Amino acid sequence: MTTARKVIVVGGGLAGVTCAVTLAQAGVDVVLLEAAQHLGGRFATVGRWVFEHRGEPPGEHLVKQWDLPLEHGVHGVWRQYKNLRRLLLTYGLDGALLPAGDQSMLMTGLDGRPALVPIGDVVRKSLAPDVFAQPMLLKDPTLREAALAFGPHALFQVALDLSHAVAFQGSRADISRYDHLSVKDLTSKWPPILRRLFSTLTHAAFFREAEDVSLAAFFSGLESYVLPRKGDSAFELFRLSSEAAVFGPLRQVIEGRGSKVRLCSAVSALTFDGDRASGVRLSSGEHLEADAVVLALDPVGFTRLIGTERLGVTTPTSELGAPSLVVRWVYAKAAGLPANLPPSGVVADGAFDAWFWLDRVQADYGRFAAATGGSVIECHAYGRLASDADNEGDASVARRFAWTIEHAFPALTGRRVRAHVQRNAATHATFPKGTFAKLPPVQSAVDNVSMCGDWIAVPGSALYLERATLSGLLAARSQARNLNLDTALLPEPLQRDAPAASVFAARQVLRLARFGGMLPHLRPRSW
């Protein structure tokens, strides 16, 4: 049993809400503070898109005005997001998920024409053993012809380099070995087409250029989403807005347990009584006291908070944030698009990094498409592609994105209706080389202050939504002693599935052979 104890959770993104709902369910008095007008952070529903459109051809029977949700950006729930999936299941929210289907990559082929290269089911549904499934990407002639143009020895070099990724297990020792290298270091001797492929995937997944992204972070991504099992790259999307699917219901749970959620409550400083935190001070000047504080902030928010120098964080948090840019285009007609068109994909050397057909994955946009015959595509640009547009007007940005869309899908040319441009602040967590091994732990140097978020260190290779969920749970558990709380009242962290048998065997052979000496240009530490 627990006596009445109060915890302040600063930040209402997925990590903070996970921590708050976990503690509230265990009987703790929680105050969840969020600076924005909505919960969710980078997973939030940030507003509504209201516009008029009658469809094509015009008809008086069609609805004229549409009111559609705007997300910070579409997020995927990947197969190995065990802790996030349990959170959704616990509160009956898993029904809002639907399979994302196949994915493709838009790139220019050797003939100069646009090509949609399959990168999803071609691997997941292959008959090859899991350890050999990824080379099935070369079944596509665009990739295969360009890669083989440099001879079999070039592909042998690729295989040798990726052996490091197969052997990687996400331990602190593994992370330290590769954090001083970048993805560009990994691919420097590869055929250009494969360098482009990995550069594209790096930018779409880690929001920075290949020369900037920690190889340890990239290997963690492969460990999370690709290598252990060939089906791990499958993911699901929310058919409802994040507010309807996740944060609205979880807020009701928190408040239903007698805890509080306060929006528009920006925190300016941690306050201390001796060597312990005593609470927080709001930007309004109000002081709130607590027995423990959990900081669930993005790197930019953490950098701005006064008093964090006492927490023992040595990571240069100001270097971890990256902006994003989201453009949505309404097209008057989907006619001419393939019926089996993948709902999402990534772009090589384009104006943006990734796209999602909203009318195929979200219910509100699906109703719009059914009524009007139109379609809606959401395009994401991260890091440099987003910041390069800072001095460009919305109309110009939207046109550039449309050119890339219509380059891939010529049937849409001339059918643009309207666009929505959304510029998100630099809150995406990124992992420049030299930082991934230095991410701060959940438990800070101050006994009654914990931290959570997708940039906080956790066991294993979890990233993004799963890292946020897992760190939120671990932050709740880390304060159990300070709160006189029985940890049996809190869920145990879940681990991802074990690697497939073929991957496990290959990993053991590679680690036992200590093969690092075969790849001198990588120079992993302590191998």
N, C-alpha and C positions, 0 to 999 in steps of 0.2 A: 504494500500500500504506500501511497505517497501523500505527504502533507501538501497544503496549498502552496505551490511554487510558481513563480512567473518567469516566462521566457519571452524575450523580444526577438523576433525574427525580422531582420532588415533586408527587404527585397522580396517581391512577390512573383518572381519567375518560377519555373518548374522546381528548381532546387529548394527555394524558400517555401513554396506551398507544400512540397513533399515533407519537409521538416515540420512545418506547422501542423499539417493534418496528422502526422505520425504522433507528435507530442500531444495534441489535443485529444486524440483517440485514447491515449494512455492516461488522461485525466489531468494533464498539465494546463495551467492557465497561460495561454499564448496570446501575444499581441503581434500580429503580422502587419508590418509597415511597408507601404509601397508608394514611391514618389509619383508614379504616373496615375492616370485616371482609370486604369484597368490593371488587372492581374495578367501575368503571362510573360513579361520581359520579351525576349526574342521569340517567344512562342505565343504572342498575344494576338487577340483580335483588336486591331488598333482603330477601327472606325467602320463607316459604311460608305458604299459607293452608290449614289442615287443619280439616276439618269433616265432619259426617255428614249425608247426605241420600240418601233412597231414591228420590226422583222422585215423579211423580204419574201414575196411582195408585201407592201403595206396592206393592213386589214383592220377594219374597225373593231373586229372581235378580239384583237390581241391587246394584252395589257400594255399601256403606254409607259408607265413609270416603274422602274426597277430599283430595288433597295437590296444591295448585296453586301455581304461581309468582306472586309479587308483585313487580311492577316499581315503580320510582320513579314511573313513568307511561308510558303508550304514547307512542312516538316515531315520527314519520314520516320516511321517506327519500324526499325529493322528487326530481323528475325531473332537476333541475340540480345535484344533489349529486355532482358528478363525482369529486371526490377521495375521498369516502367510498365511492362505488360501486367505484372502482378498488381501494381498500384491501380491501373485501370480496371482490372478484373475485380479487385476488392470492393470497389465502389460502383460496380455494374456499368462501367464506361467503355468496356472493350467492344461493345456492339457498334460503336461509332467508327470502327476501322474497316477498311476494305483493301484488298490486295491491289498493289500499284501496277501489277502486270509487267510487261517487258520494258526494257529501256534501250535507247539507241544513242549513238554519238554522231553529230553532224560534222563532217569534215570534207575537204576538197580532195578528190581522187587524183590519180596520175593524169587523167584526161582533162583536169581542170573543172570538172562538173561536180556539183554537190552530191555527197553520198551519205546516206543514213546507215551507219555501221551498227549491227546488233551487238550489244555488250551485256545483255542480261540473260535471257533464257538460253542463248547459245552455250553458255557455260553451265547454268543451273540444270538444264535438261539433257546435258551430254551424257553419253554412256561411259565416258572415261572415268577411271578412279579419281577420287577427289584431288589427289596431289597432282594429277595431270589435266585437270579440267580447264584451268585458265588458258592454256595454249589453244583451246578451241576457238578463241577469238580470231585466230588466224584462218579460220574457215572462210571468213569474209575475204573476197578477192582484193578489195581495196587495201586492206592491211597486209594480206599475204604477199601480194606482188611487190609492194613497196619494201617490205621487210626482207624478202628473199633476194632482192636486187643487190644486197650487200654480201651475199654468200652465207652458207651455213655457219661459218665460224662466228659471224656476228650474232646469230641466234644462240650459239653456244655461250658467248659472253653474257648475253642476257640471262640465260639459265643459271650460269655461275653466280651472277650478281644477285639474282632473286633467291638463291639458296640461303642467303643471309635472312631474307624475309621469312622463309619457311621455318628456319631454326629459331626465329624470334618468338619469345613467349610473354613479353610484356612485363618482365620482372624489373626491379629497380636496376639490377646489374645490366640487363639487356639495354635498358633505356640509356644508361650512362655510356655504354659502348658506342652508341650511334648518334647521340644528341649533337655532337660537334660537327656532324656532316649534314649535307642538304640532299634533297631529292635529285638535284642536278648532279651532285657528286656520284650518285648511284647510276645515273643514266648516261654519263658523259661519253661512254664508248659504244653506245647503242646505235642501231640504225635510226635515222631522223624520224621516220614515221612512228616508231615506238617511243622515242623521246617526246614527240608531240602528244601521243596518247597519254603518257604518264604525266606530262605537264598539264594537260587538260584536266585529268582526273584530280591532280594535286590542287589546282586552282579552284575547281568546283567543290572539293571536299575540305580544303584547309584555308581558302580565302587569300592566299599569297602565291607569289611566283615560286617556281620549283627551286630556284637558288636560295630562297629565303626559308623554306619549310624544313624543320628538323626531320632528319631521316628517322629518328626514333619515333616521332609522332606519326610519320607516314607508315612505318612498319606497324605501329599500333592500330592504324586504320585498316591495314590489310589483315591484321589479326582479328579485328572486330567484324569486318564486313565481307571478307573475301576468302582467305586461305584455309582456315581449319575445316570448313565444309563447303562444298560447292554451292549449296543452297543458301549460304549465309548472306548473299547479296540481295536476297528477296526482302522486300519491305512493304509496309502498308501505309496508307494515307488516311487522314480523317475525313469522313464524308460530311462532317459538320464543322462549323467554326470552332476554334479552340475555346472560345468562351462558352459555347453551348456544349461542347464535347468534354471539356476538362475543367476549366477554371470556375465556371459558374457552379457546377455540382460540388466541387471540392470546397469552395467557399461556404456553401450551405452546410457541409459536414463540419467545417471548423467552427462556424458560428453556432451550429446546432449543439456543439459540445460546450458552449458557454464562452468560447474564446472570441477574440475580436480581429476584424480585418479593417484596416484604416488605409484608404486610398488618399492620394494627394498629400502624403505625409513624408516629405523628404527629410532624411537624417543628415545632419551636418557634422556630428562628432560623437565618438565614443566617450563616455565619462568613466572615471575611475575613483575607487576608494582604496588607497594603498596599492597593492599588487593585483587587485581584482577589479573587473569592470562593474560599475554600479548601475549602468543603464546607457541611455543615448540622449542626445539633445537634438531636437528638430530644428529645421531652418527657421521656423516660426519663433524659436526661443523656448518652447516648451521642453521640460525635462521629464523623461519617463524612467522610472527605476525598475530593475529586474534582478533576479537571482542569476540569470545567465543570458548571454546574447549570442545569437547566431547571425553571422554576416553572409547573406546570400546575394551578393552583388556581382555584377559583371566587372571585368578588369578596370574599366573606366570609372565606374562608380566607386570601386574600392580605392582607387588612386586619389579620388577627391575627398574621401572621408578623413576627417581629422582624428588623430589618435591611433591610427593603424601602425605607426612606427613601433609601438610596444608589442606587436603581435609576433615579431620574429620573422616577417616575410621578407625574403631577400630577392625574390623574383622581380624583375623590372616590369611591373604590371602595366605601366604606360605603353609598353611596346606590344602588348598582347591583343589590343583591340583593332578591328578592321571594319570599315563601313560596308554597307550593302545597298544595292539599288534594285527596286522591283518595278517592272513595267508590265501592265496588263493591257492587252489589245482585244477589243471586241471586233470580230469579223462578221460580216452580214450573212455569210453562208459557209457551211462546212462542206458543201458539195465538192467532189473531186478529191477529198482527202481519203486515203485508204481506210477501209473498214477496220483493219487490224492495226491501225497506227498506234505505236506505243504511247501511253499517256504522258511519258516524261523522257527527258534525255539531256545530254550535255553537249557543249559546243566547243569545237577546236578552232582557235584563231578567229573568233567572232566578236560581236559587240557585247555579248553576255555569256554567262557560264552554263546556265541550265534553264530548262523550260518544263512547264506542266500545263496540260490541257485541263483547265479548271472545270469545264462542263462535263468532263469524263470522270472526275474524281470527287467533286463536291456537289451536294444535293441542290443547294440554292442556284448554282450556276448551271446545273443540269436541267433544272426547271426552266431557266431562261432559254437555254438552247432548244429545248423541246417546244417551247411556245413560239420562238422567233425563227428557228432554222439556222441560227447563228452559232458561233463558237467563241470561246474566250481562252486565250493563252496567257500564262503568267511567266515572265522571264526574270531571272535573277542574275545580277552582276555583283561580284564580290571584290574586295580589296582594291587593287589598282584600277580595274575596270570601272569600279564605282567612284573612286576618288577622282579619276580623270574627267568625270562628268560634272564635277562640282561647279565649274564655270560655264556650263552649257545649259541652255534653257530646256524646259521640260519638253517642248514641242520637238526640238532638235533631237533630244535623247530618244524620244518615242519613235521618230522616223528612222533613226539608225537601227534600233531594235527591230522595227518592222522590216527593214531591208534584209536582215539576217533571217527572220521568220519566212519571208517570201522567197528567199534564196533556197530554203529547204522545202517549202511547200508552195510551189508556183501557182497552184489553184486558188490561193488566197489573194493573189495580186489584184489590186483594184477593188478589193472588197472591205477595206478598212472602214470602221464606223467611228470609233472613239478610243482614246487611250487614257490610262491613269498611271501617273508617275509618282513613285513613293521613294523618298530618300531616307534610309535608316541610318541612325548615328553609328559611330564606330564602336559597337558593342559586341560584335562577333568575336568570340575567343579564337585567337590564332596561336600558333606555336613556332615562332622563329627558331632557327637552330641555336643551340646553346641555352634554351629556356625550358625545354620539356622536362629535363632532369631536375630542374629547380622549382617546379611548381609547389606551392605551399601545401602542407598537409591539412586535413580536416581540423585537427586539434591545434590551436594556435599556442604561442608561448604563454598566453594568459589563461589560467586554469579554467575560467568560466566563459571563455569565448571560443566558439567553433566557427568554421567557415565551410561553405558549400557553393557549388556552381560547376559549370562545365570546364573551368580552368583550374580546379582544385585537384590535387593528386589523390587518386584512389587505387586500390589494388587491381592489378590486371590491366586490360587494354580498353576499357569502356571509354567511349567518347560521346560528346554532345548530349542529347536528351537522356541517354542512359547514364552518362557520368553525372549529369545534374541530379537525376533521381537517386542514384546510388550515394552521392555525396550528401544529399539532403537527409537520407536515412542514416548515414554514418554520423552526421552532425547531431542528429537527435540522440543517437546512442552514446555519443561521446560526452554528453552532458548528464547522463543517467545518474552518476555518482553525486554531482552537484545538486541534483534535484531529488535525491533520495528515491530514485525510481528503479523499480525492478526491471532489468533489461528483458525479462521474459514477456513484458507487456509490449515490447517493440519487435517488429519483424526482423528476422535474420537476413542479412544480405544474400542474394542469390548469385550463383556463379554461372557463367556461360557454359554451354555444352562442351564436352570434351571433343578434341579434334577427331575427325574421321580416322579409321584405322590406318589408311595409307599415309595420311599426313602425319599421324603420330609416329609411324615407323620411320618415315623420311626424316622427321625432326630429330629423333633419337640418334639416327646414324650420323646426321650432320653435326650434332652437338658433340657426340663422342669422338668424331674424327677431328674436331677443332679445326674446321676447314678454313679459317680466316686467312691463313698464309697463302691460300690459292688466289686471293683477291687483294693484292697489295695496294691498289689504288683506293680502296675503301678504308684501309687502316683502322678497323674497329679496335677499340681500346680493350685491353685485358682479355683478349680472346685466346 
